[in-house]
Amino acid sequence: MTRLLALAIASAFSAAAFANASVGKPAPNFTVTDLDGKPAKLEDYKGKTVVLEWTNFGCPFVQKHYKSGNMQALQKKYGADVVWLAVNSTNKSAWDWTEPTKISKQLKDFGAAPARYLVDEPGKVGMAYGAKTTPHMFIIDGTGKVVYNGAIDSIRSSDVDDVKKATNYVAVALDELKAGKAVSTASTTPYGCTVKYR
C-alpha cells in the first residue's frame, strides 16, 4: 500500500511538472535566453503569430527536415508573417548536448533562419508546453492562444525522401491562419527523438 501511494504521488508530481499547451488555451508565457545569452519572452511577440520548433541537431528526425532543406524553407517562407523560435531543451548531461557556439555554426551550415534559437537547458519551457520530441511543433496565434500542437508532418520517419510525400501540418496551419481560417488539423501526435530533460 505504501509503495502504491508513493507511485501515485510520483505520478501526480510528474503530471504537474510536465504540462501541456492545449489547443485553444493561452500559450504558457516564458522567459529564456537565446544563443547570445539575451533574454527572450513570449510576451515580446504579443499580437504576432509564433511558431515554436523543438529541436536538437543530434536527432535523426531533426536532421531529416534540415538535410532535406524542409525546415529552413518553412522558416524563410513564413518568416515575414510569423516569429519562428527554435527551442532546445536538451540537458547538459545528455550525449547530444551541444554548446551554443557549435549550434551557431550548425545553423549557419544548414542555412537555417529561425528568428531566434532559444537555449532551454533547464527544460522549463519544454515542460510548460509538454514538448515530447524533436521536432515537436506549436503555433500560437496573435491572440496568444495555441492553435496547433503536434508533428511537423504526416509521415513518421527519419527518411529524407518522405518529406516531399508528407502533408506538412505546420505549413497548412500557417496558410489557413493567413487566410483568416480556423486551423483544420489543430492537434497531431508528435514524432521524433525524446526530449532529454534533466
TAKA-V916871 format. One record per residue. N is the residue number from 1. RES is the residue in one small letter. PSI is psi in whole degrees, -180 to 180 (NA if undefined). D_LAST is the distance of its C-alpha to the last C-alpha in Angstrom with 1 decimal. Layout:
{{N & RES & PSI & D_LAST} {N & RES & PSI & D_LAST}}
//
This chain:
{{1 & m & -42 & 29.3} {2 & t & -40 & 26.9} {3 & r & -42 & 24.4} {4 & l & -40 & 24.8} {5 & l & -42 & 24.3} {6 & a & -42 & 21.0} {7 & l & -39 & 19.8} {8 & a & -42 & 21.1} {9 & i & -44 & 19.4} {10 & a & -41 & 16.0} {11 & s & -42 & 16.8} {12 & a & -41 & 18.0} {13 & f & -43 & 14.9} {14 & s & -42 & 12.7} {15 & a & -38 & 15.4} {16 & a & -39 & 15.5} {17 & a & -34 & 11.9} {18 & f & 91 & 12.1} {19 & a & -165 & 15.4} {20 & n & 129 & 17.7} {21 & a & 94 & 19.8} {22 & s & 143 & 23.1} {23 & v & 134 & 26.0} {24 & g & -9 & 28.7} {25 & k & 158 & 26.5} {26 & p & 138 & 25.7} {27 & a & 136 & 22.6} {28 & p & 131 & 19.9} {29 & n & 160 & 20.6} {30 & f & 158 & 18.1} {31 & t & 125 & 18.3} {32 & v & 159 & 16.1} {33 & t & 152 & 17.3} {34 & d & -172 & 18.9} {35 & l & -27 & 19.4} {36 & d & 4 & 22.2} {37 & g & 11 & 20.1} {38 & k & 143 & 22.2} {39 & p & 142 & 21.0} {40 & a & 131 & 21.2} {41 & k & 140 & 21.9} {42 & l & -38 & 22.7} {43 & e & -18 & 25.8} {44 & d & -20 & 27.1} {45 & y & 26 & 27.9} {46 & k & 134 & 29.7} {47 & g & -6 & 32.6} {48 & k & 154 & 31.1} {49 & t & 133 & 29.5} {50 & v & 133 & 25.9} {51 & v & 129 & 24.1} {52 & l & 122 & 20.3} {53 & e & 107 & 19.3} {54 & w & 132 & 15.7} {55 & t & 161 & 16.0} {56 & n & 114 & 15.0} {57 & f & -12 & 18.2} {58 & g & -9 & 17.0} {59 & c & 128 & 17.3} {60 & p & -26 & 21.0} {61 & f & -36 & 21.1} {62 & v & -43 & 20.4} {63 & q & -37 & 22.9} {64 & k & -46 & 25.4} {65 & h & -20 & 25.6} {66 & y & -39 & 25.7} {67 & k & -30 & 28.0} {68 & s & -14 & 30.4} {69 & g & 2 & 30.4} {70 & n & -49 & 29.5} {71 & m & -43 & 26.6} {72 & q & -38 & 28.4} {73 & a & -40 & 31.6} {74 & l & -45 & 30.0} {75 & q & -42 & 28.6} {76 & k & -41 & 32.1} {77 & k & -42 & 34.1} {78 & y & 1 & 32.5} {79 & g & -29 & 31.6} {80 & a & -21 & 34.7} {81 & d & -22 & 34.0} {82 & v & 163 & 30.3} {83 & v & 112 & 27.4} {84 & w & 116 & 25.0} {85 & l & 118 & 21.5} {86 & a & 136 & 19.1} {87 & v & 130 & 15.4} {88 & n & 114 & 12.6} {89 & s & 15 & 9.0} {90 & t & 134 & 7.8} {91 & n & 156 & 5.4} {92 & k & -22 & 8.1} {93 & s & -6 & 7.9} {94 & a & 149 & 8.6} {95 & w & -29 & 12.4} {96 & d & 20 & 13.1} {97 & w & 136 & 11.5} {98 & t & 134 & 14.8} {99 & e & 145 & 16.2} {100 & p & -37 & 17.7} {101 & t & -37 & 21.2} {102 & k & -35 & 20.9} {103 & i & -41 & 19.6} {104 & s & -41 & 22.8} {105 & k & -41 & 24.9} {106 & q & -43 & 23.4} {107 & l & -44 & 24.2} {108 & k & -44 & 27.6} {109 & d & -38 & 28.3} {110 & f & -15 & 27.5} {111 & g & 30 & 29.5} {112 & a & 152 & 26.8} {113 & a & 47 & 27.7} {114 & p & 154 & 25.0} {115 & a & -40 & 26.1} {116 & r & 155 & 22.8} {117 & y & 117 & 19.5} {118 & l & 133 & 16.6} {119 & v & 98 & 13.6} {120 & d & 52 & 10.8} {121 & e & -37 & 8.2} {122 & p & -18 & 6.9} {123 & g & 7 & 7.0} {124 & k & -40 & 9.9} {125 & v & -46 & 12.5} {126 & g & -43 & 11.1} {127 & m & -41 & 10.5} {128 & a & -34 & 14.0} {129 & y & -16 & 15.5} {130 & g & 31 & 14.1} {131 & a & 123 & 13.6} {132 & k & -32 & 13.3} {133 & t & 167 & 14.5} {134 & t & 118 & 15.6} {135 & p & 154 & 18.1} {136 & h & 127 & 18.0} {137 & m & 139 & 20.7} {138 & f & 141 & 21.7} {139 & i & 131 & 25.0} {140 & i & 129 & 25.9} {141 & d & -180 & 29.7} {142 & g & -17 & 31.7} {143 & t & -4 & 31.7} {144 & g & 11 & 27.9} {145 & k & 148 & 27.6} {146 & v & 124 & 25.4} {147 & v & -10 & 28.0} {148 & y & 139 & 26.0} {149 & n & 114 & 22.7} {150 & g & -149 & 22.2} {151 & a & 158 & 23.0} {152 & i & -34 & 24.6} {153 & d & -174 & 27.6} {154 & s & -6 & 29.3} {155 & i & 112 & 29.0} {156 & r & 79 & 25.9} {157 & s & 171 & 26.1} {158 & s & 14 & 25.1} {159 & d & 120 & 28.8} {160 & v & -35 & 29.9} {161 & d & -19 & 33.3} {162 & d & -17 & 32.0} {163 & v & -46 & 31.1} {164 & k & -26 & 34.8} {165 & k & -14 & 35.5} {166 & a & 156 & 32.7} {167 & t & 121 & 32.9} {168 & n & 103 & 30.6} {169 & y & -35 & 29.4} {170 & v & -45 & 28.2} {171 & a & -44 & 31.6} {172 & v & -46 & 33.5} {173 & a & -44 & 31.7} {174 & l & -38 & 32.2} {175 & d & -40 & 35.8} {176 & e & -43 & 36.4} {177 & l & -44 & 35.1} {178 & k & -32 & 37.2} {179 & a & 2 & 40.2} {180 & g & 18 & 39.6} {181 & k & 162 & 38.8} {182 & a & 150 & 36.2} {183 & v & 120 & 33.4} {184 & s & -38 & 34.8} {185 & t & 97 & 31.6} {186 & a & -16 & 29.0} {187 & s & 129 & 26.4} {188 & t & 171 & 25.5} {189 & t & 121 & 22.9} {190 & p & 155 & 20.4} {191 & y & 158 & 20.2} {192 & g & -155 & 18.4} {193 & c & 143 & 15.3} {194 & t & 135 & 12.3} {195 & v & 129 & 9.7} {196 & k & 85 & 6.7} {197 & y & 164 & 3.8} {198 & r & NA & 0.0}}
//
